[in-house]
């Protein structure tokens, strides 16, 4: 019986998301803006850092002039990087989003695209930074990510 309980606990632990996203009731609700206030990660998890990903659509670095398309490809490029280490967007705990000439319309697009990636609204924490220009001409957004990897997935 002890073995069954132990195995059930292991299976439950491995199939649930270990990191915990928190939005204290004493702070405003950030979920309409596509982020959480806090995240905690259990001891022993490995941190995976992903450099800022632009909206490049291919290995030649093609950028669309469309802001939404660049946001979607930035997120896609993060997904590709994570997949190379058998991770998904659900492993992401922190983002830094750099936006050229930020405005309310661009924020709405970012939130809509984040909702597609995190439909359960387990949004990572996120810092959005308006900037006048990014490293590559035509780049309108760049998103950096921090993810966690479970010791069981090593």
C-alpha angles and dihedrals in degrees: 000000000000089000093053092051091046093049091046090052091050093048091047091049093048094049098048128076107259098200115080121217114208135193109181112221090231090065127066117271106263097184095094085060094050103251144088128229098227144011130191124201125199120246115270098036118132119234117228116199119202118194119234109292120209127201095270109154098200143007090276089064098246111179125196116221087227113102095208092052091050091051091049092049092045088057091043090052090052089051090052091050091048093048089057086067095038093256133128136207087270087071091061114106103167137030134184111201120196115195127188111226093354118209140158093272091055091047090054090051092050091050092048092050092045089052089057091053097041105030091162087061093238087143120182118237109270139192114201114203122189112218134181094225142356131218099272124051109253095021108134101175138022124187124196119195140200117198136178129227123205118236087236090062095057 
